[in-house]
């Protein structure tokens, strides 16, 4: 039985293939409003010193780059 991704959910993993700072620290896939998506995340530190992750979500097949 194949795993089916539920709508409006996604999974992310550490990017084991990262070779430069512009590439995401995390990558993943999921489904949003019935469309397949891919997710990319970058570790960030806010002005207050708080660490967080900034995410970008795109339709499957589109290019992900830090903007």
C-alpha positions, 0 to 999 in steps of 0.5 A: 500500500502506497503512502498518500499525502493528505491535503494541506500537509507536508513533511520537511527534512534536513537538506543533506545535499546543501553545498552553499548558503543560498540553498535551503537548510530544509526541503520537503514535499506535500499537498496544498489545496489539492496541488502537489507542493515543495517546501524549502526552509532557511535557518534565520536569526531575528534582530532580537536574537531569536532563531527561526526558520523562514519557509518558501512554498511553491508548486511542484516543478517550480524552482526554489531559490532564496529571494 
